[in-house]
Amino acid sequence: MSSSDTKNSNEGEKTVILLKKTCPYCDKSYQSNQKAVNHIATTHKKKVERLFSGNRNFGVYNQTNVQKYERLGYTIVVQFGCVSCKEAFVMKKELEKHCDLKHVVTSQPEIGYLKYFD
């Protein structure tokens, strides 16, 4: 984590931003952005573009990081990270709206429903 991940307030209080890795459409958590993209495609039938550019200067929200920053006296701010463009949002609903407007390439048809014409 870089120094841009943390902030110091006027009173000397330190703050760190940790990102939750959850699906924008449900409460499923994932370990990587690619797993999230795969989950969104198979479960929610949406194809999300992957943009590999961008530099997210946030830590990951997990028990280890929470304990570490609490021990160091930091105030922890939790945000939701976009799987495509590295933007972060305070509310999960904002993340869902962002993904739908900016990154959903196609809504995939239901799998298993094929029509045959004679």
C-alpha positions in Angstrom: 0.0 0.0 0.0 1.3 3.4 -0.9 1.2 6.6 1.1 -1.7 7.9 -1.1 -3.9 5.2 0.5 -3.9 6.9 3.8 -4.9 10.4 4.9 -4.1 12.5 7.9 -6.9 14.8 9.2 -6.3 18.1 11.0 -6.3 16.4 14.4 -3.7 13.9 13.5 -6.3 11.1 12.9 -5.1 8.7 10.2 -7.6 7.2 7.7 -7.2 4.3 5.3 -9.6 3.3 2.4 -10.2 -0.4 2.0 -12.2 -1.8 -1.0 -14.7 -4.5 -0.7 -14.6 -7.0 -3.6 -18.2 -7.9 -4.0 -20.4 -8.3 -7.1 -22.3 -5.1 -7.9 -25.5 -7.1 -8.4 -25.6 -9.4 -5.4 -23.6 -10.1 -2.1 -21.2 -12.6 -3.6 -17.5 -11.8 -2.7 -14.6 -12.7 -5.0 -10.8 -12.9 -4.9 -10.0 -11.3 -8.2 -11.7 -9.0 -10.8 -11.6 -11.8 -13.4 -13.6 -14.1 -11.1 -16.1 -11.3 -10.6 -16.4 -10.8 -14.4 -17.0 -14.6 -14.8 -19.6 -14.6 -12.0 -21.5 -11.6 -13.5 -21.6 -13.4 -16.9 -22.8 -16.7 -15.6 -25.1 -15.6 -12.8 -26.4 -12.3 -13.9 -26.1 -12.8 -17.7 -24.2 -9.6 -18.3 -21.0 -9.3 -20.1 -18.7 -6.6 -18.5 -15.8 -5.1 -20.3 -12.4 -5.4 -18.6 -10.2 -2.3 -18.7 -6.7 -3.1 -17.5 -5.5 0.5 -17.3 -5.8 2.6 -14.2 -4.1 2.5 -10.9 -6.2 1.9 -7.8 -4.4 3.2 -4.7 -6.5 1.3 -2.1 -6.0 -1.7 0.0 -8.3 -4.7 0.0 -11.0 -5.0 2.7 -10.2 -8.2 4.5 -9.8 -9.3 8.1 -6.0 -9.1 8.0 -6.0 -5.5 6.7 -8.7 -4.4 9.1 -6.8 -5.8 12.1 -3.5 -4.3 10.9 -4.9 -0.8 10.5 -7.0 -0.9 13.7 -3.8 -1.9 15.5 -2.0 1.1 13.9 -4.7 3.5 15.0 -6.3 4.2 11.6 -9.9 5.0 10.9 -11.1 2.6 8.2 -13.3 3.7 5.3 -14.9 0.9 3.3 -15.7 1.5 -0.4 -16.8 -0.7 -3.3 -14.5 -1.1 -6.2 -15.4 -1.4 -9.9 -14.2 -4.6 -11.6 -13.6 -2.7 -14.9 -12.1 0.7 -14.4 -10.8 0.9 -10.8 -13.2 3.5 -9.6 -14.5 3.3 -6.0 -17.9 4.1 -4.6 -19.2 4.7 -1.1 -22.5 3.0 -1.7 -23.0 -0.4 -3.5 -26.0 1.0 -5.4 -23.7 3.6 -7.0 -21.4 0.8 -8.1 -24.2 -1.1 -9.7 -25.5 2.0 -11.6 -21.9 2.8 -12.7 -21.4 -0.7 -14.0 -24.7 -0.8 -15.9 -24.1 2.6 -17.5 -20.4 2.4 -18.2 -19.3 -1.2 -18.5 -22.0 -3.7 -19.4 -21.3 -4.6 -23.0 -24.3 -6.9 -23.6 -26.9 -8.7 -21.6 -26.5 -12.3 -22.6 -29.6 -14.5 -23.4 -30.6 -17.3 -21.1 -28.4 -20.3 -21.6 -30.2 -23.5 -22.7 -33.0 -22.0 -24.7 -32.5 -22.6 -28.4 -35.2 -22.4 -30.9 -35.1 -24.7 -33.9 -37.1 -23.8 -37.0 -38.3 -26.5 -39.5 
